[in-house]
Amino acid sequence: MNANPQYPDTGRQISTEDLLAVLLPDSPAGAQPTARVPAAPTAEPVLDVAALLELARRQGALEAAVAQQNPAALRAVPEKSGPIVPRWAVGTAVAAVGIGAGGLLLGVVLDLLATGAAAVAAGITAAAPMLILGAVLVFALLGRRSAKGAGFEVTQTVVQTITQTVKGGGRR
């Protein structure tokens, strides 16, 4: 095989002679059977291109003559033929395809929802320490603001320690 096409002209039609030259051997020896099949004792007739073309023309004329004599014989399909496949079979096939497509669509939607939920859960898990720290800061600031609005508070703590020592005179 090679990369060059046998007929490089794109507009050229393959003629009958080209086709017969490819299909028929160049010599009568090429038309002989192979070694496995015993050769016939009689000589093979030489195939003539002109004779083959004339045979094809005669065959076309024969078909035309048969068509003129009995045109109904060449019809393959009756004039009033019903559908090849019953309507219920077509309806059943369409319903089955629809149900299958609906199931496939439902599966794809559920898969996308599960993937989205997993992504949201992963995002919350990754951001949890920062969210907790932010919540503590918000509560601390809100708690501080509410104490300022109520006024001020004074707390006084008194710590008193009383120590008493009693010494008495001794008797001597």
C-alpha positions in Angstrom: 0.0 0.0 0.0 1.1 3.5 -0.6 -0.2 7.0 0.2 -0.8 7.9 -3.4 -4.4 7.3 -4.6 -4.9 5.0 -7.6 -7.2 7.6 -9.2 -5.8 11.0 -8.2 -8.3 13.1 -10.2 -11.2 13.8 -8.0 -13.6 14.4 -10.8 -12.8 11.3 -12.8 -15.3 8.5 -12.9 -14.2 4.9 -12.9 -15.1 3.4 -16.3 -16.3 -0.1 -17.0 -12.9 -0.9 -18.6 -11.1 0.2 -15.4 -13.3 -2.0 -13.3 -13.0 -5.0 -15.5 -9.2 -4.6 -15.7 -9.0 -4.8 -11.9 -11.4 -7.7 -11.6 -10.2 -9.9 -14.5 -6.7 -11.3 -14.8 -4.3 -10.0 -17.4 -3.7 -13.4 -18.9 -5.7 -16.6 -19.3 -3.2 -18.3 -17.0 -4.3 -16.0 -14.1 -7.9 -17.3 -14.5 -6.8 -20.9 -14.0 -7.8 -22.4 -10.6 -5.2 -22.8 -7.9 -3.1 -25.9 -7.3 -5.4 -27.3 -4.7 -8.3 -27.7 -7.1 -7.5 -30.1 -9.9 -7.4 -28.4 -13.3 -10.1 -29.3 -15.8 -8.8 -31.1 -18.9 -10.5 -28.7 -21.2 -9.0 -25.3 -21.9 -10.7 -22.3 -20.2 -12.3 -19.8 -22.6 -10.6 -16.4 -22.8 -12.8 -13.8 -21.2 -13.5 -11.0 -23.6 -14.5 -7.5 -22.3 -16.7 -6.8 -25.3 -18.5 -10.1 -24.8 -19.1 -9.3 -21.1 -20.5 -5.8 -21.9 -22.8 -7.3 -24.6 -24.0 -9.9 -22.0 -24.8 -7.1 -19.6 -26.7 -5.2 -22.2 -28.7 -8.2 -23.1 -29.5 -8.9 -19.5 -30.7 -5.3 -19.1 -32.9 -5.7 -22.2 -34.3 -9.0 -20.8 -35.3 -7.3 -17.6 -36.9 -4.4 -19.5 -38.9 -7.0 -21.6 -40.1 -8.8 -18.4 -41.1 -5.4 -16.9 -43.1 -4.5 -20.0 -45.0 -7.9 -20.1 -45.8 -8.0 -16.3 -45.1 -4.8 -14.4 -46.7 -6.1 -11.2 -44.2 -9.0 -11.0 -41.3 -6.6 -10.3 -43.0 -4.8 -7.4 -41.6 -5.9 -4.1 -44.1 -4.2 -1.9 -47.9 -4.4 -2.3 -49.7 -1.1 -2.9 -51.6 -1.2 0.4 -49.2 -2.6 2.9 -49.5 -2.1 6.6 -46.6 -1.0 8.8 -43.7 -3.3 9.2 -43.8 -2.9 13.0 -47.0 -2.7 14.9 -47.8 0.6 16.5 -48.0 -0.8 20.0 -44.4 -2.1 19.6 -43.3 1.4 18.6 -45.1 3.0 21.5 -43.6 0.5 23.9 -40.1 1.2 22.6 -40.6 4.9 22.9 -42.0 4.5 26.5 -39.0 2.3 27.4 -36.5 4.9 26.0 -38.3 7.7 27.9 -38.3 5.8 31.2 -34.7 4.9 30.8 -33.8 8.5 29.9 -35.8 9.8 32.9 -34.0 7.4 35.2 -30.7 8.5 33.9 -31.6 12.1 34.3 -32.7 11.5 37.9 -29.5 9.7 38.6 -27.4 12.6 37.2 -29.4 15.1 39.3 -29.0 13.1 42.5 -25.3 12.7 41.8 -24.9 16.5 41.3 -26.9 17.2 44.5 -24.7 14.8 46.5 -21.5 16.3 45.1 -22.8 19.8 46.0 -23.7 18.7 49.5 -20.3 17.2 50.0 -18.6 20.4 48.8 -20.6 22.5 51.2 -19.8 20.2 54.1 -16.1 20.2 53.2 -16.2 24.0 53.1 -17.9 24.3 56.4 -15.4 21.8 57.9 -12.5 23.7 56.6 -13.8 27.0 57.8 -15.0 25.8 61.2 -12.1 27.1 63.3 -12.4 30.6 61.8 -16.2 30.5 62.2 -15.9 29.6 65.9 -13.3 32.4 66.5 -15.6 34.9 64.7 -18.6 33.8 66.8 -16.6 34.3 70.0 -15.5 37.8 68.9 -19.1 38.8 67.9 -20.5 37.6 71.3 -17.7 39.4 73.1 -18.4 42.7 71.3 -22.1 42.4 71.8 -21.7 41.6 75.4 -19.4 44.7 75.9 -21.9 47.0 74.2 -24.8 45.9 76.3 -22.8 46.6 79.5 -22.1 50.1 78.4 -25.7 50.9 77.7 -26.9 50.0 81.2 -24.7 52.5 83.0 -21.7 51.9 85.1 -21.2 49.6 88.0 -19.0 50.1 91.1 -17.7 47.1 92.8 -16.0 47.5 96.2 -14.2 44.8 97.9 -13.1 45.2 101.6 -10.7 42.8 103.0 -10.1 43.2 106.7 -7.9 41.2 108.9 -8.2 41.6 112.7 -5.5 40.1 114.8 -5.8 40.1 118.6 -3.1 39.0 120.9 -3.7 38.8 124.6 -0.8 38.5 127.0 -1.3 38.3 130.6 1.0 38.9 133.6 2.4 35.9 135.2 2.2 35.1 139.0 5.3 35.1 140.7 
